[in-house]
């Protein structure tokens, strides 16, 4: 079963801790599609918000 994905908008620059080299950075304003569990984590940390 595929993970549910949600759309988020980045509010604060943050590094992708799941990339192989950990060098991928998400910039403010970027619109991303994340698994719901991961989206909930970055939203709770104030790094992103749900896209409306």
mmCIF file as gemmi writes it, N, C-alpha and C atoms, coordinates in Angstrom:
data_model
loop_
_atom_site.group_PDB
_atom_site.id
_atom_site.type_symbol
_atom_site.label_atom_id
_atom_site.label_alt_id
_atom_site.label_comp_id
_atom_site.label_asym_id
_atom_site.label_entity_id
_atom_site.label_seq_id
_atom_site.pdbx_PDB_ins_code
_atom_site.Cartn_x
_atom_site.Cartn_y
_atom_site.Cartn_z
_atom_site.occupancy
_atom_site.B_iso_or_equiv
_atom_site.pdbx_formal_charge
_atom_site.auth_seq_id
_atom_site.auth_asym_id
_atom_site.pdbx_PDB_model_num
ATOM 1 N N . UNK Axp A 1 ? 0.844 -1.19 0 1 0 ? 1 A 1
ATOM 2 C CA . UNK Axp A 1 ? 0 0 0 1 0 ? 1 A 1
ATOM 3 C C . UNK Axp A 1 ? 0.884 1.246 0 1 0 ? 1 A 1
ATOM 4 N N . UNK Axp A 2 ? 0.593 2.169 -0.879 1 0 ? 2 A 1
ATOM 5 C CA . UNK Axp A 2 ? 1.389 3.393 -0.999 1 0 ? 2 A 1
ATOM 6 C C . UNK Axp A 2 ? 1.091 4.335 0.164 1 0 ? 2 A 1
ATOM 7 N N . UNK Axp A 3 ? 2.126 5.071 0.578 1 0 ? 3 A 1
ATOM 8 C CA . UNK Axp A 3 ? 1.943 6.054 1.638 1 0 ? 3 A 1
ATOM 9 C C . UNK Axp A 3 ? 1.148 7.231 1.109 1 0 ? 3 A 1
ATOM 10 N N . UNK Axp A 4 ? 0.289 7.766 1.966 1 0 ? 4 A 1
ATOM 11 C CA . UNK Axp A 4 ? -0.462 8.959 1.602 1 0 ? 4 A 1
ATOM 12 C C . UNK Axp A 4 ? 0.51 10.132 1.523 1 0 ? 4 A 1
ATOM 13 N N . UNK Axp A 5 ? 0.397 10.92 0.447 1 0 ? 5 A 1
ATOM 14 C CA . UNK Axp A 5 ? 1.261 12.094 0.276 1 0 ? 5 A 1
ATOM 15 C C . UNK Axp A 5 ? 0.416 13.355 0.463 1 0 ? 5 A 1
ATOM 16 N N . UNK Axp A 6 ? 1.028 14.372 1.016 1 0 ? 6 A 1
ATOM 17 C CA . UNK Axp A 6 ? 0.38 15.663 1.178 1 0 ? 6 A 1
ATOM 18 C C . UNK Axp A 6 ? 1.297 16.741 0.612 1 0 ? 6 A 1
ATOM 19 N N . UNK Axp A 7 ? 0.699 17.831 0.181 1 0 ? 7 A 1
ATOM 20 C CA . UNK Axp A 7 ? 1.462 18.964 -0.36 1 0 ? 7 A 1
ATOM 21 C C . UNK Axp A 7 ? 1.755 19.943 0.769 1 0 ? 7 A 1
ATOM 22 N N . UNK Axp A 8 ? 3.014 20.377 0.825 1 0 ? 8 A 1
ATOM 23 C CA . UNK Axp A 8 ? 3.426 21.367 1.82 1 0 ? 8 A 1
ATOM 24 C C . UNK Axp A 8 ? 4.164 22.513 1.129 1 0 ? 8 A 1
ATOM 25 N N . UNK Axp A 9 ? 4.237 23.632 1.833 1 0 ? 9 A 1
ATOM 26 C CA . UNK Axp A 9 ? 5 24.797 1.371 1 0 ? 9 A 1
ATOM 27 C C . UNK Axp A 9 ? 6.054 25.085 2.429 1 0 ? 9 A 1
ATOM 28 N N . UNK Axp A 10 ? 7.298 25.181 2.004 1 0 ? 10 A 1
ATOM 29 C CA . UNK Axp A 10 ? 8.414 25.423 2.92 1 0 ? 10 A 1
ATOM 30 C C . UNK Axp A 10 ? 8.365 26.859 3.438 1 0 ? 10 A 1
ATOM 31 N N . UNK Axp A 11 ? 8.484 27.013 4.76 1 0 ? 11 A 1
ATOM 32 C CA . UNK Axp A 11 ? 8.499 28.338 5.4 1 0 ? 11 A 1
ATOM 33 C C . UNK Axp A 11 ? 9.913 28.76 5.79 1 0 ? 11 A 1
ATOM 34 N N . UNK Axp A 12 ? 10.725 27.797 6.218 1 0 ? 12 A 1
ATOM 35 C CA . UNK Axp A 12 ? 12.106 28.06 6.623 1 0 ? 12 A 1
ATOM 36 C C . UNK Axp A 12 ? 13.023 27.063 5.937 1 0 ? 12 A 1
ATOM 37 N N . UNK Axp A 13 ? 14.169 27.55 5.502 1 0 ? 13 A 1
ATOM 38 C CA . UNK Axp A 13 ? 15.156 26.697 4.836 1 0 ? 13 A 1
ATOM 39 C C . UNK Axp A 13 ? 15.531 25.521 5.743 1 0 ? 13 A 1
ATOM 40 N N . UNK Axp A 14 ? 15.525 24.308 5.179 1 0 ? 14 A 1
ATOM 41 C CA . UNK Axp A 14 ? 15.972 23.15 5.948 1 0 ? 14 A 1
ATOM 42 C C . UNK Axp A 14 ? 16.608 22.111 5.051 1 0 ? 14 A 1
ATOM 43 N N . UNK Axp A 15 ? 17.451 21.275 5.656 1 0 ? 15 A 1
ATOM 44 C CA . UNK Axp A 15 ? 18.204 20.249 4.936 1 0 ? 15 A 1
ATOM 45 C C . UNK Axp A 15 ? 17.414 18.945 4.942 1 0 ? 15 A 1
ATOM 46 N N . UNK Axp A 16 ? 17.475 18.22 3.822 1 0 ? 16 A 1
ATOM 47 C CA . UNK Axp A 16 ? 16.811 16.923 3.7 1 0 ? 16 A 1
ATOM 48 C C . UNK Axp A 16 ? 17.66 15.858 4.385 1 0 ? 16 A 1
ATOM 49 N N . UNK Axp A 17 ? 17.252 15.468 5.573 1 0 ? 17 A 1
ATOM 50 C CA . UNK Axp A 17 ? 18.034 14.479 6.324 1 0 ? 17 A 1
ATOM 51 C C . UNK Axp A 17 ? 17.925 13.077 5.737 1 0 ? 17 A 1
ATOM 52 N N . UNK Axp A 18 ? 17.03 12.88 4.766 1 0 ? 18 A 1
ATOM 53 C CA . UNK Axp A 18 ? 16.858 11.566 4.161 1 0 ? 18 A 1
ATOM 54 C C . UNK Axp A 18 ? 17.612 11.402 2.841 1 0 ? 18 A 1
ATOM 55 N N . UNK Axp A 19 ? 18.255 12.468 2.346 1 0 ? 19 A 1
ATOM 56 C CA . UNK Axp A 19 ? 19.028 12.325 1.111 1 0 ? 19 A 1
ATOM 57 C C . UNK Axp A 19 ? 20.337 11.599 1.429 1 0 ? 19 A 1
ATOM 58 N N . UNK Axp A 20 ? 20.897 10.919 0.425 1 0 ? 20 A 1
ATOM 59 C CA . UNK Axp A 20 ? 22.11 10.124 0.655 1 0 ? 20 A 1
ATOM 60 C C . UNK Axp A 20 ? 23.259 10.957 1.196 1 0 ? 20 A 1
ATOM 61 N N . UNK Axp A 21 ? 23.511 12.122 0.596 1 0 ? 21 A 1
ATOM 62 C CA . UNK Axp A 21 ? 24.653 12.939 1.026 1 0 ? 21 A 1
ATOM 63 C C . UNK Axp A 21 ? 24.253 14.053 2.002 1 0 ? 21 A 1
ATOM 64 N N . UNK Axp A 22 ? 22.985 14.142 2.308 1 0 ? 22 A 1
ATOM 65 C CA . UNK Axp A 22 ? 22.45 15.14 3.246 1 0 ? 22 A 1
ATOM 66 C C . UNK Axp A 22 ? 22.754 16.577 2.811 1 0 ? 22 A 1
ATOM 67 N N . UNK Axp A 23 ? 22.928 16.79 1.501 1 0 ? 23 A 1
ATOM 68 C CA . UNK Axp A 23 ? 23.241 18.135 1.006 1 0 ? 23 A 1
ATOM 69 C C . UNK Axp A 23 ? 22.038 18.826 0.373 1 0 ? 23 A 1
ATOM 70 N N . UNK Axp A 24 ? 20.941 18.096 0.151 1 0 ? 24 A 1
ATOM 71 C CA . UNK Axp A 24 ? 19.763 18.706 -0.459 1 0 ? 24 A 1
ATOM 72 C C . UNK Axp A 24 ? 19.119 19.662 0.541 1 0 ? 24 A 1
ATOM 73 N N . UNK Axp A 25 ? 18.874 20.896 0.085 1 0 ? 25 A 1
ATOM 74 C CA . UNK Axp A 25 ? 18.28 21.921 0.94 1 0 ? 25 A 1
ATOM 75 C C . UNK Axp A 25 ? 16.984 22.389 0.294 1 0 ? 25 A 1
ATOM 76 N N . UNK Axp A 26 ? 15.945 22.501 1.117 1 0 ? 26 A 1
ATOM 77 C CA . UNK Axp A 26 ? 14.661 23.017 0.646 1 0 ? 26 A 1
ATOM 78 C C . UNK Axp A 26 ? 14.571 24.487 1.022 1 0 ? 26 A 1
ATOM 79 N N . UNK Axp A 27 ? 14.297 25.326 0.043 1 0 ? 27 A 1
ATOM 80 C CA . UNK Axp A 27 ? 14.241 26.775 0.237 1 0 ? 27 A 1
ATOM 81 C C . UNK Axp A 27 ? 12.81 27.23 0.528 1 0 ? 27 A 1
ATOM 82 N N . UNK Axp A 28 ? 12.654 28.333 1.264 1 0 ? 28 A 1
ATOM 83 C CA . UNK Axp A 28 ? 11.317 28.881 1.532 1 0 ? 28 A 1
ATOM 84 C C . UNK Axp A 28 ? 10.557 29.135 0.226 1 0 ? 28 A 1
ATOM 85 N N . UNK Axp A 29 ? 9.276 28.804 0.256 1 0 ? 29 A 1
ATOM 86 C CA . UNK Axp A 29 ? 8.42 28.993 -0.913 1 0 ? 29 A 1
ATOM 87 C C . UNK Axp A 29 ? 8.31 27.749 -1.782 1 0 ? 29 A 1
ATOM 88 N N . UNK Axp A 30 ? 9.219 26.788 -1.589 1 0 ? 30 A 1
ATOM 89 C CA . UNK Axp A 30 ? 9.178 25.557 -2.385 1 0 ? 30 A 1
ATOM 90 C C . UNK Axp A 30 ? 7.925 24.761 -2.02 1 0 ? 30 A 1
ATOM 91 N N . UNK Axp A 31 ? 7.267 24.201 -3.038 1 0 ? 31 A 1
ATOM 92 C CA . UNK Axp A 31 ? 6.107 23.346 -2.824 1 0 ? 31 A 1
ATOM 93 C C . UNK Axp A 31 ? 6.543 21.903 -3.013 1 0 ? 31 A 1
ATOM 94 N N . UNK Axp A 32 ? 6.296 21.077 -2.006 1 0 ? 32 A 1
ATOM 95 C CA . UNK Axp A 32 ? 6.773 19.705 -2 1 0 ? 32 A 1
ATOM 96 C C . UNK Axp A 32 ? 5.63 18.736 -1.722 1 0 ? 32 A 1
ATOM 97 N N . UNK Axp A 33 ? 5.824 17.503 -2.117 1 0 ? 33 A 1
ATOM 98 C CA . UNK Axp A 33 ? 4.893 16.423 -1.809 1 0 ? 33 A 1
ATOM 99 C C . UNK Axp A 33 ? 5.635 15.448 -0.9 1 0 ? 33 A 1
ATOM 100 N N . UNK Axp A 34 ? 5.196 15.354 0.348 1 0 ? 34 A 1
ATOM 101 C CA . UNK Axp A 34 ? 5.843 14.51 1.35 1 0 ? 34 A 1
ATOM 102 C C . UNK Axp A 34 ? 4.872 13.457 1.852 1 0 ? 34 A 1
ATOM 103 N N . UNK Axp A 35 ? 5.4 12.321 2.313 1 0 ? 35 A 1
ATOM 104 C CA . UNK Axp A 35 ? 4.539 11.368 3.021 1 0 ? 35 A 1
ATOM 105 C C . UNK Axp A 35 ? 3.922 12.08 4.232 1 0 ? 35 A 1
ATOM 106 N N . UNK Axp A 36 ? 2.678 11.758 4.551 1 0 ? 36 A 1
ATOM 107 C CA . UNK Axp A 36 ? 1.953 12.467 5.615 1 0 ? 36 A 1
ATOM 108 C C . UNK Axp A 36 ? 2.728 12.5 6.93 1 0 ? 36 A 1
ATOM 109 N N . UNK Axp A 37 ? 3.327 11.393 7.335 1 0 ? 37 A 1
ATOM 110 C CA . UNK Axp A 37 ? 4.05 11.342 8.607 1 0 ? 37 A 1
ATOM 111 C C . UNK Axp A 37 ? 5.22 12.329 8.623 1 0 ? 37 A 1
ATOM 112 N N . UNK Axp A 38 ? 5.95 12.397 7.531 1 0 ? 38 A 1
ATOM 113 C CA . UNK Axp A 38 ? 7.095 13.324 7.458 1 0 ? 38 A 1
ATOM 114 C C . UNK Axp A 38 ? 6.612 14.769 7.378 1 0 ? 38 A 1
ATOM 115 N N . UNK Axp A 39 ? 5.532 14.997 6.626 1 0 ? 39 A 1
ATOM 116 C CA . UNK Axp A 39 ? 4.965 16.345 6.53 1 0 ? 39 A 1
ATOM 117 C C . UNK Axp A 39 ? 4.537 16.822 7.917 1 0 ? 39 A 1
ATOM 118 N N . UNK Axp A 40 ? 3.887 15.959 8.689 1 0 ? 40 A 1
ATOM 119 C CA . UNK Axp A 40 ? 3.468 16.327 10.042 1 0 ? 40 A 1
ATOM 120 C C . UNK Axp A 40 ? 4.664 16.739 10.891 1 0 ? 40 A 1
ATOM 121 N N . UNK Axp A 41 ? 5.802 16.057 10.716 1 0 ? 41 A 1
ATOM 122 C CA . UNK Axp A 41 ? 7.011 16.364 11.474 1 0 ? 41 A 1
ATOM 123 C C . UNK Axp A 41 ? 7.559 17.747 11.117 1 0 ? 41 A 1
ATOM 124 N N . UNK Axp A 42 ? 7.715 18.048 9.835 1 0 ? 42 A 1
ATOM 125 C CA . UNK Axp A 42 ? 8.29 19.355 9.464 1 0 ? 42 A 1
ATOM 126 C C . UNK Axp A 42 ? 7.321 20.493 9.78 1 0 ? 42 A 1
ATOM 127 N N . UNK Axp A 43 ? 6.023 20.216 9.721 1 0 ? 43 A 1
ATOM 128 C CA . UNK Axp A 43 ? 5.033 21.237 10.095 1 0 ? 43 A 1
ATOM 129 C C . UNK Axp A 43 ? 5.11 21.506 11.599 1 0 ? 43 A 1
ATOM 130 N N . UNK Axp A 44 ? 5.191 20.448 12.397 1 0 ? 44 A 1
ATOM 131 C CA . UNK Axp A 44 ? 5.289 20.603 13.861 1 0 ? 44 A 1
ATOM 132 C C . UNK Axp A 44 ? 6.543 21.374 14.266 1 0 ? 44 A 1
ATOM 133 N N . UNK Axp A 45 ? 7.593 21.261 13.484 1 0 ? 45 A 1
ATOM 134 C CA . UNK Axp A 45 ? 8.851 21.971 13.766 1 0 ? 45 A 1
ATOM 135 C C . UNK Axp A 45 ? 8.864 23.382 13.204 1 0 ? 45 A 1
ATOM 136 N N . UNK Axp A 46 ? 7.762 23.804 12.556 1 0 ? 46 A 1
ATOM 137 C CA . UNK Axp A 46 ? 7.651 25.166 12.04 1 0 ? 46 A 1
ATOM 138 C C . UNK Axp A 46 ? 8.41 25.406 10.748 1 0 ? 46 A 1
ATOM 139 N N . UNK Axp A 47 ? 8.797 24.332 10.059 1 0 ? 47 A 1
ATOM 140 C CA . UNK Axp A 47 ? 9.582 24.474 8.824 1 0 ? 47 A 1
ATOM 141 C C . UNK Axp A 47 ? 8.699 24.579 7.574 1 0 ? 47 A 1
ATOM 142 N N . UNK Axp A 48 ? 7.444 24.158 7.684 1 0 ? 48 A 1
ATOM 143 C CA . UNK Axp A 48 ? 6.551 24.154 6.519 1 0 ? 48 A 1
ATOM 144 C C . UNK Axp A 48 ? 5.111 24.243 6.998 1 0 ? 48 A 1
ATOM 145 N N . UNK Axp A 49 ? 4.207 24.455 6.032 1 0 ? 49 A 1
ATOM 146 C CA . UNK Axp A 49 ? 2.774 24.433 6.316 1 0 ? 49 A 1
ATOM 147 C C . UNK Axp A 49 ? 2.086 23.656 5.214 1 0 ? 49 A 1
ATOM 148 N N . UNK Axp A 50 ? 0.892 23.165 5.489 1 0 ? 50 A 1
ATOM 149 C CA . UNK Axp A 50 ? 0.111 22.483 4.472 1 0 ? 50 A 1
ATOM 150 C C . UNK Axp A 50 ? -0.255 23.454 3.363 1 0 ? 50 A 1
ATOM 151 N N . UNK Axp A 51 ? -0.203 22.993 2.125 1 0 ? 51 A 1
ATOM 152 C CA . UNK Axp A 51 ? -0.605 23.834 1.015 1 0 ? 51 A 1
ATOM 153 C C . UNK Axp A 51 ? -2.128 23.83 0.968 1 0 ? 51 A 1
ATOM 154 N N . UNK Axp A 52 ? -2.706 24.997 0.858 1 0 ? 52 A 1
ATOM 155 C CA . UNK Axp A 52 ? -4.172 25.117 0.834 1 0 ? 52 A 1
ATOM 156 C C . UNK Axp A 52 ? -4.692 25.082 -0.566 1 0 ? 52 A 1
